[in-house]
Amino acid sequence: MNKKLISLSVAAMLTLGGSASAFASTGTVERGVNFRSAPSTSSTVYSLLPAGTQVNVIEKVNDYWLKISYGGKTGYVSPSYITYSAPAPAPAPSTDSSTTAAKVIERAKSLTGITHYEYGVNQAPTLMDCSAFTKYVFGQEGITLRWGTAYQKDAGVYVSKSNLKPGDLVFFRVGSSTSIGHVGIYLGNGQMIHNSPSADGVQIISITSGYWADRYVTARRVL
């Protein structure tokens, strides 16, 4: 069973892992191979399958054994002697960032009247500061953020103000400070939703006019 694995055709290629992989496929014996009762060289040999024999491949057990059916029996052979095709693995579902952004935003809006503001506090969902708020609402959708604008300002990737999309984190300096001290979630149309110190809770406000317009610093895309 230690003979060199034959080359498979492109159509027959399958990425083989260490764990069992189940599928249904037709295989062709390329060289005579023992058809065994168990995935072991010490197991009973049902028969020798000659080259050209068609078998049903049931499962890839590991790198050394295929589970097959032939002649009314189920048994095992070495994959080194079989050419078989299998469906390509289904691609992992792609993450729809716009859908996730919409969910984040709706969750943020749902905290209006529930969440209140207190600096340096993270008692979700009722009492939080601005970055605890963003951490919480993104976390509810499976996006991990660290608490604190000092960390969130480096999360994800940079995005320019002209390319903002709903769900982007937007950062601001507060008062006369030159450092980032506040974060919100961009909604589109020049607006953000944030946990506001002045409003003592969740608020939707413009970032293109008024207080926050002059204090905008940067933005990060985490979706």
N, C-alpha and C positions, 0 to 999 in steps of 0.2 A: 504493500500500500504506500510505499515511500517513493514511487516513481514520480518523475517530474510532471507537474500539471500541464496538460496540453493547452495550447492556445485556443481560446474560444473566439468565435466570430463576434463582430461588433454587436449584432443583434442578441447574442447570447450572454453578453457581459452582465455581471451582477456584482455589486459590492458586497463582499462576504464579511460578516462580523463574527464575533465569537459566540453569539447567542443564536438560538433557533430563529429562522425566518420562514414563515409559512406562505405558500403560494401554490397555484396549480399550473403545471407546465408539462409539455411533452419533451422527453429527452431521447437522445440517440446514443447508443453505446458505440464508442469509437474504437475500443479495443476490448477484448474479452475481460470480463470482470466478475468476481464472485458476488453473488446475490445472497446476502446474509440475513439471519433472523434478528440480529441486534447490531447496534453500532460498535462492534468490537471484532478484532481479528480472531478472537477465540470463540466466537459464536458459530452456530450451525450454518453451513453453506447450503442454501436451498438448491442452487444450480449455478452453473457457469453461463453467464449471458454473453453470447457471441457478438462480435462487431455487427452493427446494423440493426440490433434489436431496439424496438421502440418501447419506451417505458413511460409511466406517468410519474413525474417528479412531484412529490407532496410537500416536502419541507427540506430546507437547508438546516441541518442539525448543528453543524460547526464546520470548521475548515476541512475536516476529514471525512465527513459522512453526509450523504443525501438519503432521505427517507423516500422510498419509491413504492409503487405498486406495479406488479407484473404477474400475469397468469393467475389472477385471483388471490395473490398473496401480497402482503405488505412487508417490506424489508429494507435493507440498507446496502448501499454501494459507495465506493469512493468517487468523489466528484472529479478525480483525475482522469476517469475513463468515460465520462459522460459529457456530451454537448447538449445544453438545454437553454431555453429562453425563459425569461421571466419578465413580468411587467415591471417597468421602471418604477422606483419608489415614488409615491405621490408627493409632490412638492409641499413643503410646509406652508400653511396658510400665510399669506403676506399680511403684514401689519398695515392696516389702513389708518394712517396717521390722522387723516381728517375726521374719521369716525371716532377715534380715541380722543382727539381734541374736543369734539362736540360733547362727548361724555364728560370730560374733565370740566368743561365750561358749565354744563347743566348741573353737575354736582356742586360746583362753586356757587352757582345761583341759588341752589336749593338750601344753602346755608344762610341765606339772608334772613336776619331776625333771630338766627340761632347762634351764630358765632359772634363773639364780642372780642374787642382788641385789648391786649395788654402786652407791653413790650417785654421780651425775654420769657414769655410764657408759652408752653406747648401742652395745653390740656384739651386736646381735640375731643369733640368738635366745638365745644362751647366757648373756650377762652384760649386765644392764640395770638401770636404776633403775625406779621405779614408772611414771613418765611415758613412758619409752622402751618399757616393756612395753605400755602402752595404745596408744601410737603404732604399735607393730609389729602388734598383733593387729587393730586397726581397719584399718590400712593393707593388710593381707592381704585384706580384703574391700572394698577400694576407697575407704575413708573416710580422708581425709587429716587428720592431726592434727600439730601442731607438738610438738616435744620440749620438755618443761618444764611443770610445773603452772601457772606464771605465764601461759602461753599457753592451755593446755587449759581453765583455769577460765573463759575467755571464749569458748570454742568453742560452736557450736550455740546453743541457747536455754536459758534458765533453766527449771528444773522444781523444784517444791516437794518436800519429803521425803515428803509425804502422797500425791503423785502419781507416785512413781518407777515406772519400768517397766524390765524386763530390757534391758540394753544401755546404760542411762544411766551417765554418768560421775559418780562420787561423790567429793567432796573433803573433806579433813580437815586440821586443824592437827596438828602433831606436838609432843609433849612440852608444854612450857610456852609455846611460841610462839603468837602470836595470828594468824599468817599461814598461808595454805594451804601445806602441804608434802607432801601425799600424795594419790594418786588411785587409785581402784579402779573396777571395773565392777560395777554392780548386777545381781544374779542374780534378784531376787524373794524373797519371804518373809523380808525383812530381812537378806539375806546379800549379800556381795560377793566377787568374786575379784580378787586383786591380787598384785603382786610384793612380797612382804613382807620388810622388812629383818630382822625378828626370826626369821622362818622361813627366811631366805636362799633364797627362791624363791616359786613360785606357791602360793597358799593361799586357801581359802574360809573366810570368817569372818563372824560377825554384825556388823551395824552398829547393832543396837538394844540390845545389851548388851556389857559388857566394855569394853576399851580404846577402841575406835573410836566407841562410842556417844556418849561425852562430847566427842568431838573433831570430830564432824560439822560441816561448815560450809555446803556447798551442793552442788548437782548441776546437770549440763548434759545436754541431750539433743542428740545429734549424728546420730541416725538418723531 
